Amino acid sequence: MAYREFEPAALSRRSLLRGGAFLGAGAMAASAPFGRRVFAQIAIPEWTNIRALEDKYVGTGKLANMVAALGMGQQAPQIIAQGNLAFGSETKADGDSLYRIYSMTKPITGMAAMMLIDEGKMGLDQPLYEVLPAYRNMRVQKTYDGSLQDLVPAERPITMRMLLTHTAGLGYNIVQSGPISRYYAQEGLVPGQVSRLPLPGMGRGKAIEGLDNFADELAKAPLVLQPGTKWSYSVGLDLMGRVIEVVSGMRFDEFLKARIFDPVGMSSTYFRVPQSEVGRFTTNYGILNGTPIPMDPARASIYLDKPSFPFGGAGLVSSARDYDRFLQMLLGYGAIDGTRVMSETAVRLGTSNLLPETATVAGTWIQGQQFGAGGRVAEGAYGWGGAAGTVGLVHFPAGVRATMMTQYMPSEAYPIHDAFPEALRADLATMQTAAAA
């Protein structure tokens, strides 16, 4: 069935894949008055505040490394890096070092879905059950995070829009508590990984094998909210991976490689780090009472193992340079280096507000803001953060793209998700003042 409805519509378990707090109120990078032509006048930006941020954390031993990739328009990025791949390592971190980007995977999955919507292979407001029939008659917990037996029928079907915007009513084992969280762990509905090591308080259980099995088993679980009623961080983008498989006829990871990674030039983005690339892989640290403790050493990382399935919500490893390529493609409205990767229409819609009119964001992480295809939308910016301290965003009015890579958990141990965009905003303000002088 073809769809052509492509029109815009107006160390705690909970923190594990939370990500995304970086676009909160007061932390947006560059507001609309910053123009592309202003920044074109700056030959080599100094990025004083970005450098100071890296000094604050790497220079004082709080973090082993920080790497920023900062670009304007379609120009090559400027890489600002400090530190080594790990404490005790002699290998410097740089733009090609590899990082676990966790939930920064979500915008990539979101844009993959937008491609298929643009091509008429599925619809933004198409019911999910038309692709995955097991989701036709969903049941919903009468009480949020309450009994698994006290259920009511879903009042409306889940749609693709809802999957993309965390409004489908699906849960997340890192967000939910009580019986539903235990059920997710028991059934392997835990689409993510942290370490081969047993980590008290951060255990996730083993994910079920196969994206098809994940989707089938998830359909048996009750929803935690009525579809289309409230923004609630969820496994929606992981389930979208299975939708992409069915609609495209390709394995999800193969689709991303063929349609995004290869044409964009993202040669350092993986669901599984090859042994040949371990020499540029960073170590992930848990912050315990202010002290960084290795929790996923690079050479013994769980990311060297084959994952249970490609996690579309939190599974990728990438580099600052590679993720900047993805942002550069978005800033080019689907084109990069003369290659058309996706349509301008698909990018514009995917980075706009896609929240259902029936859904509220009151009392959520994105209160007062909006949400697009897998990423937050606010003041002309689109992006998201990762559970291990990474941040990525593109600001369309300013023509700016920005990525920050580092590795620590939990993400709220340090305020990088807010501090990086604040530093970016301050540097752009300085540039604007200098250009106007």
Sequence and secondary structure as in RCSB ss.txt:
>XXXX:A:sequence
MAYREFEPAALSRRSLLRGGAFLGAGAMAASAPFGRRVFAQIAIPEWTNIRALEDKYVGTGKLANMVAALGMGQQ
APQIIAQGNLAFGSETKADGDSLYRIYSMTKPITGMAAMMLIDEGKMGLDQPLYEVLPAYRNMRVQKTYDGSLQD
LVPAERPITMRMLLTHTAGLGYNIVQSGPISRYYAQEGLVPGQVSRLPLPGMGRGKAIEGLDNFADELAKAPLVL
QPGTKWSYSVGLDLMGRVIEVVSGMRFDEFLKARIFDPVGMSSTYFRVPQSEVGRFTTNYGILNGTPIPMDPARA
SIYLDKPSFPFGGAGLVSSARDYDRFLQMLLGYGAIDGTRVMSETAVRLGTSNLLPETATVAGTWIQGQQFGAGG
RVAEGAYGWGGAAGTVGLVHFPAGVRATMMTQYMPSEAYPIHDAFPEALRADLATMQTAAAA
>XXXX:A:secstr
            TTTTT   GGGSTT  SS TT  HHHHHT SS   HHHHHHHHHHHTTTS SEEEEEEEETTS
  EEEEEEBSSTT  SB  TT BEE GGGHHHHHHHHHHHHHHTTSS TT BGGGTSGGGSS EEESSTT  SSS
EEE SS  BHHHHHTT S    TTT  THHHHHHHHHT       SS  TT       SSHHHHHHHHHHS BSS
 TTSB    SHHHHHHHHHHHHHSS HHHHHIIIIIHHHT TT BSS  GGGGGGB  EEEEETTEEEEEE GGG
 GGGS  SS  TTT  EE HHHHHHHHHHHHTTTEETTEE S HHHHHHHTS    TT B TTSTTTT EE SSS
EEETTEEEEE TTS EEEEETTTTEEEEEE  EESGGGS HHHHHHHHHHHHHHHHHHHHH 
